């Protein structure tokens, strides 16, 4: 039972529905987890009233609720709903609702006191203060609220929005995460930054995550440093007046807690981080529009994931500059995942992949644009422990994937599986995808990939569970090999125009109850269609 519970904890809502079909034990356990993942969505006052009447005696599936859009919450139906179901709600989404501060106080302090995650999107705070006359309520705090997803309109003026946010933060002493979806309403981020940085009487003792791309100038950096928030994740868009002498003290002041960092170098006068930068606990780093050496990663002992966005391959080569003292390449042993995104995609030379292997020898996940046959082979040789490979907008062909296996064997559309075993033995003599036996996730995106790559490469990857193929030249035969010889959990086929409609229906049937995303020729099929 304990093993089943652990497994179910990782499953999505759709997968949990399927797991209930296995046996009675799975049925009972799945029902428990479904309560947390099931979301009720109500978009009208009439549906709110009908839902309350129909499920009055069954309130167990009310943990996650979305109300809206375009509903007024000051009506009898809303009051009845929250009176009956509010106590069970843990996640509440108010989507573009007309909800005044008074109505929100009623919901949060009286009707739904156990909310742990609150989403306020597109609503207007109203004219009255959220904290006004709060002493008349039984509770003056929301101790259970830990996650706040918020994006508000400021039609009543930024000062009212400022007051509302200040009041809300004042009554959420255990708040751990603030998330702001993109795009934001005009002026909202500016007001939110002001409240976070200037309201020193609100301690934010447990605020670990701020998920929003804040535009920070020099004054903001100093205020954030002085706040001494226990942040584990932070996104910063650095304005032109920010200097390296201001940024480094801020980052080092967060060294004890910061685990996830994104820096967007927005027209800054510097484009490179100094090699002496030290962040002892940083695990995930994203550098947008970065220009300069990545040598500083050698001082990040816990770094696991690195994403860089650059203009072209030339800038990535500069990132792997040799040590100016001894002329040797530096090495960061801890890094497991590397992603590079370019605004100008060009073929990636093999020597650049060799530098990547020298600097980050322990990679198990690579996402790199513009790979060629030669650079693919270098990846297969250099990273035998590779588990995830994404090769978008590539210039490679069957030769790079199979090691020319398709040229050594006569291609037969009815190849038996026993013959494929012989192909596998022969292919291991040449650099190919079979040099990475631990590969679990693969994304191929090249117009020169054909059915041969599937037959002589992909289907022979025994551990592969997630496969995405985009804009390739595969046909029905390649798809048939995938569903005959592979046991995939996720399959995504996009804009492969030589795949027929009947084959689409066959894949949907064979991949039933799996994650499936298909778009062959302007025809789309989603999960569980």
N, C-alpha and C positions, 0 to 999 in steps of 0.2 A: 504493500500500500504506500509506503514512504517513497519507493522508486517511482510509482505511478504519479504521485503528487508532484515530485520534482520535475518529471517530464512535462506534465500539464502546465506547470508554471511558466514554461517557455513558449507555449503554443499561442497562436493568434485566435481571435474569436471564431473565424471560419474553421480552423483546424479543430478547435474544441467541439464544434458541432459534429464534425466527422468522427471524432474519437468516441462519442457517445454510442456509436454503432458497434463497437468492438465487443463489449461484454457488460454484464450488469455492474461490475465493479467500476469499470471506466465510466459507465453512465452516471453513477452516483458521484464520483469524484469530479467529472467534467461539469456537472451541474453546479458544483460549488464554485469552480473557477469561472464559469460563464456569468455568474452574478456580477463579477468585477469587470468583465470585458464587454458585456451587453450594454448598449446605449439606447436609451429611449429618446426619440426625436419628435417633438410636438411643435407644429407651426401655426396653430390657430386656436382661438378661444374655444371654439366648438369641439375640436379634437381633444383639448385639455379637459373639457367637461365630460366627454364620452369616455376618455381613458380613466378618469377618476371613478366613474360609475361602474365600468366593466371590471377593473382590477382592484376594487376596494378591498377585497379579502385576500389579495395576493400581492404583497409589497416587497417580495424578496428580490425582484429584478429591478430595483430602483436605485442602484448604486451610482449609475452614470446617466445624466439627463441633459438634453439640449432643448432649450425653449427659444422659439423664434425661427425665422426672422419676422420683424415687423409685428410684434405683439405688445399689447399694453398689459402690464402686470398688476395694475390697480383694479382688477375686476374680480367678481365673486368666484369665478372658475379657478383663477390662479390661487386665490386664498384657500379654497377648498383643497386644491391639489397639494399645495405645500403643507397644509395642516395634516393631511392623511399620509403623504409620502415623504415629507421633508426630513424626518428623523433618519431615514435610511439612505439619503443622498450623500455620497462622498465626492462625486465629481459633478459640478454644475456649470453648464455653458449657457450664458445669456447672450444670444446672437442678435444684434441690432434691435434690441427690445426697447420699448419705452418704459424705463424703470427709473423712477426718481430715487434720490437718496433715502427718502422715507420708506419706499417699498423695499429697497435693498436691505435696510436695517431690519424690517419686519422678517424678511426671509432668513437673513444670516443669524440674527440674534434670538429669534423666537421659534421659527418654523423649521429651520435646517441647521442645527448647531453642530453637526458632525461633518460638515464639508471640509475636505482635505485639499481639493483642487478647485479653483474658481477661475472661469474664463469670462471676461467682460469685453465684448467686441462690438464696436460700432454704436454703442449707446452713448447718450448724453447724461452726464452726472446730475444735471438739474440745478436749481437755484439755491436749495437749502443745503446746509452743511451736513455731511454724513454723520459727524460726531455730535451734532446739535441735540441737546436734551437726552443724551444717551443714558443718563443716570436713572431714567425711569425704567430701564430694561433690567431683566434678571441678570444678564451677563454684560460685562463691559469689555470683553475681549473675545477673540476668535482663536483659541489656542491650538485648534486642530488644523487650521489653514496653513499649509506648507508650500503650495505651488499657486502662483498667480499669473495667468495669461491675460494680458491686458492691452487694449488698443482703443482708446476713447476719443470721441469727438469733443471739440472745445467750442461749441456754438454759444455757450454762455460766457465765453471769455476765458483766457488762460488763467486768470486769478482764481476762478471757480474750480477749474480743473486742478490747480495747485492745491487748493484747500481740500478737495475730495481725495486726492492721492495722499496727502499728509494725514488726513483722518483715517483712511483705510490702513496705511502702514502703522499708525499708532495703535491700532487694535489687533494687529497680527504679530505678536511678539516672537512667534516661532517660524516666521516666513523663511523658507530656504531657497526658493527659486522665483525669479521674475522673468517672464518671457514675453517679448513683444514681436508679434508676427509682422512680416513685411508684405506690402508697403504699409507704412504707418500714416495715420491721419496727420494733417499739417499741424505742426507745433506740439504734437504729443511727446515726441522724444525729448525735445528741448525742455518741456515742463518736467518730465520724469527725471531727467538728469539733475535739474535744479533741486527737486525734492530729495533725491538720493544723496546728493553731495552737500547740500546746505542745511538740511534739517538735522542738526547734530543731536537734538534731544531725542530723536528716534534712533535707538542703538543699532538695529539690524544685526543682532548678535549672532544669528544663525544663517544669514544670507550668504549662500555659497555659489549660486549660479545667477548670472545676469545674461540672458540670452537675447541680445539686441545689438545691432551694429551702431554703437554710439560714435558720434563725431566729437572728438575731444581736442580742444585747444590747450595751450600751455597752462592756463589757469585751472582747467578741469583736472589735469594730471596732478597738480599740487593738492587740490581739494580731495581727490580720490586717495592719494597717498596718506593724507592726514586722517581720513575716515577710518583707516585700519580695518576694513571689512575682511572677513575670513573667506574671501572669494576662491572658489575652485575653478570657475570658468569665467572668461571675460572676452568680449569682442570690442576692439578699438579701431575706429577710423581716424587716423592721425592727420590733423589739419596742418597747413603749411607752416604755422608758427611753432610747431612742436620741434624741439631739438633732441638730439640723442642724449644730451646731458640731463634733460627732463624725463625722458622715457625710461632710461636704465634704472634710476633710483626708485621709480614707481614699481617696475617689474620686480626688482630685488626686494622691495618691501613686501611683496606677495609671494616670495620664494617658498615660504613655509607651507602655503596652502594651495597655490595655483597649480592645477592639473591640465587645464585646457585653455588655450590662448589662440585668438585670431587677431592678426595685425594687418590692417589695410593701409598701405602707404599712399595716402591721398595727397599728391603734389608736395610731399615733404622734401626738405632740402637734403635729406639723407635717405639712402635706399638700402643700407646694409647694417646689420647688427654686428656689434664688436665681438671678436673671438673670445673675449674674457667674460661674456655674459654667463651668469650662473643662475639656474632655476632648478633647485634640487628635486622637486616633485613633479615637474612638468611632464605630461605623458602625451598630449596631443597638441600639435602646433600647426597653424595655417598662416601662410604668408602670402598676402595678395599684392600683386604688382611689385614683387620683390626683385631687386637687382643687387647682386653681391654674393659673397662667399657664404657657404653653409658650414663653414668650419666651426662655428660656435656650437654646433650640435654635439661636439665632443665633450662639452662641459655640461650636458644635460643627461645625467646618468639614468633617468627613468623614461626618456623619450621613446615612445612606441610608434607614433603615427606622425607623419610629416606630409603636408600638402602645400605646394607652391604654385602660384599662377604667375606666368611670365609671358613675355612677348614672343620668344622664339627659342630654338635649341641653343643658339649662341649664348643666351643669357644663362641657360642651364649649365653649359660648359664652364662659364665663368664662376658659377656656384661651386664647382668642384675644383677650384684653384689649388695648386700644390702648396705645400708649406713653404713660405718665403725663406725660411732658414736652411732647410735641408733639401728642398725641392721635391719631397715625397708627398704623396697623397695622404691625407688624414683619414681616420677611421672612427665611425660611431657604431659600436657593437650592439647597442640596445635597440636600434630602430627595427621595427617589424613591418611597417606599412609605409609605402612611398607613392605619392600621387603628384603628377606634374600636368598642368593644364596650360596650353599655349593659345594666344590670340591669333597667331599665324602658324598653321600646321604645315610642317615639312618633314621629309624623311629623316628618321632618327639614325645616325650612323652607329655602327657597332662599337667604336671606341668610346662613345658616350655611355653606352650600356656597361662597358668594361669599367669605366670610372665609377659608375653607380655601384657596381659590384664590389669595387675596392673600398669605397667610402662607407657603404651600408651592406656588409657581407651577410647579415642575418635576416634579410628581408623574407617574409612569407607572403606579402601582398604587394603587387605592383600594378599601377594604373598609369600607362604611358602612351601618349599619342604618337602617330607617325612611325610606328615600328615597321621595319623591313624584314625580309627573309633572313638576312644576315644578323640583324640585331635580335630577332626572335631566337635564333640558335644560340646566341651568346647568353640570353636570359635562361634558356633551358640548361645550358652547361654550368652557368655560374650560380644558379639558385635551385639546387636539387630538392630543397625543402619547401619550395613554393606551394602555397595553398590557394591563392587567389591571383588571377591574371586578368586584367582588363586592357584590351588593345584596341581602343577606338580610333576611327579615322586612320586606318593603317594602309601600308603599301605592300603588304605581304601576300603570299599566295599559298597554295597547297604545299609547295616545297618547304617553306619555313615551318609549317606545322608538322608535317609528316617526315621530314628528313628525306624527301624524294621517294618515299615508299610507293607512292602512286605510280612512279615511273618504273619501278622494279617489278611490279606485279600487273598482270593484265586486269584491267578494271572490269568487273563483272557485276551487273546489277542484282544478281541473285546469289551473291557470295554467302556460303554457309558460315556459321559461327566458328566451326573447327578450323576453317581456313584462316579466319581472322587471327587465331592464336599463332599460326605460323607467321603471319604478317607482323605480329607483335614481336616475336623473337628476332626477326630480321631487322625490324625498325630500331631496336635498341642498339644496333651497331652504329647508328648514325644519330647526330644531334637532332632531336625531335621533341614533341610534347611528352613523349613517354619517359623522358629524362626527369620529369617532375611527377613521381608516382603519388604524391600527397595532394595533388590538385583537386580542390573541392568546388571552386567557383571559377567560371571561365566566360569572358565576353569577347566575341570576335566581331570585327567591323571592318570588312574589306571586300570590295567588289570582285576580287580574284580568288576568293574562297569558294570551292565547289564541293560536290558530294565526296570527292576523293579525301578531303580533309576530315570529313565525318567518318568514312569507312576506315581509313588507314591511320587515324589519329584520335579523334575525339571519343569514339565509342570504346576505345581501348583504355581510356582513363577510368580505372575501376572505382576510384573514390569520388568521382565527379557527381555532385548533387544539384548544382545550379548552373544552367547553361543559357546564355543570351547570344543570339546571332542577329546581326543587323546589316542590311544592304549587301548581302552576299549573293552568290550565283548558285546556291543550293537549289535542288528540285525536290519533287515528291520522294525520290529514292533516298536522298539524304535524310529527310524527315522520317521516312519509314525505318531507316537504320537506327535512328535515335530512339524511337519508341519500341523497337524490337530488342535492342541490345543493351539499353541503358535503364537504370533505375533512378530517375531524376525526381527531386523534390520541387524544383522550379524550372520552368521552360519559358523563354521569351523569344519569339521570332518576329522581327520587325522589317517590313519593306523588302522582303525577299520575293520578288514578283513572279518567279518561276514556280512557286508552290501553288497548287491548284485549290479550288474551293472544296472538292470532295476530300482532299487530304486534310484540310482544316477541320472538317467534321470528324474525321478519324482520330486526329490528335486530341480533339476535345473529349472524345469517348475514352481513349486510352489513358489520358491524363486526368481522368475524373477524380475529384477530391484532392488534386494537387494544385500548386500555384501555377497558373497558366495565363500568359499574356501574348496574344497573337495579333499581328497586323501584317497580313501577307500582301494584299493588293487593294489597299483602301478599305478592306473589310476587317473589322475589329472584333475580337472576342475577349471578354474579360474573365476574371477568376470565377469559376463555377457557373459559367453560362450553360 
